[in-house]
Amino acid sequence: MSLTAILSAEAMTKAVNDCEAPDSFCYKKFFEVCGLSSKTPEEVKDVFKILDEDNNGFIEEFEIKYFLQQFVPEARTLTEAEIKSFISGAGDDSDGRIGAEEFQKMVLA
């Protein structure tokens, strides 16, 4: 499955363009603009599976760094500050990675 099966290419491009400048990425705004926050819990889980490149049940720092490129291949990588903010937004377990349930809560909050 690809992200375009769940989200429109136009919305994904707009969301990526909105955070083109370094340190401008806000996951809440990104999820809203790309349309993910209005999807069903099952669709959000499907997106998580796509983003979890190594299929270990977590989105980790190395996957988050290239998060935007999953949506638009020519997008920039996230900065260290953006990565840390993204991970800290997932919850308070401080394990440095985002699980499927944490991701779902972030997106649908």
JOZI-V843126 format. One record per helix or strand of 2 or more residues. SS is the DSSP state (a for helix, b for strand). FROM is the first residue (numbers start at 1). LEN is the number of residues. If there is no record, write none. Layout:
{{SS:FROM:LEN} {SS:FROM:LEN}}
This chain:
{{a:3:3} {a:9:10} {a:27:8} {a:36:3} {a:41:11} {b:58:3} {a:61:5} {a:67:5} {a:80:9} {b:97:3} {a:100:9}}
